[in-house]
Amino acid sequence: MAEFLFAAACFILLVVGVGLARILYGPADADRMMATQLLGTGSIALVLIVAVVRTQPAMVDAALILALLAAFAGLAYVRASGPEGDDR
């Protein structure tokens, strides 16, 4: 089981690295935001894998906080990139 989790963590780190490259060299702001969401999702997955390996249920709370921050970042981007005259 530990080998599978290690391989999964390595794959997630690889995907997060590709997302980091997209943030640095992305052609549009939306591409950069989607890559940022990928980084948030990858970090949540890594924290959950570490929580399983170390049998520390308190780390699940950290993953939930990261998920909440990623959701708020996405909402802030959508709010900032919406139509200019909308005062909702």
Secondary structure, DSSP 8 states (H G I E B T S, - for coil): -HHHHHHHHHHHHHHHHHHHHHHHH-SSHHHHHHHHHHHHHHHHHHHHHHHHHHT-THHHHHHHHHHHHHHHHHHHHHHHTS-TT---
